[in-house]
Amino acid sequence: MSTIVISLIFLTLLVLIAGLVVMAKGGETNKKYSNKLMIARVAVQFLAIICLLAFYFIYAE
């Protein structure tokens, strides 16, 4: 697998963990960052899936 794909998967995990920490903290921080982190996670996941598909179609035999 490419370094790009692995990096995107790792970044998705980091954003997910950050979102869980913000939700657990609650209060004003949750209201301010929860939705932004969810959108960031979905965007990074989308990029990771697109890269995975691209590598599959490029290197498939």
Sequence and secondary structure as in RCSB ss.txt:
>XXXX:A:sequence
MSTIVISLIFLTLLVLIAGLVVMAKGGETNKKYSNKLMIARVAVQFLAIICLLAFYFIYAE
>XXXX:A:secstr
  HHHHHHHHHHHHHHHHHHHHHHH HHHHHHHHHHHHHHHHHHHHHHHHHHHHHHHHH  
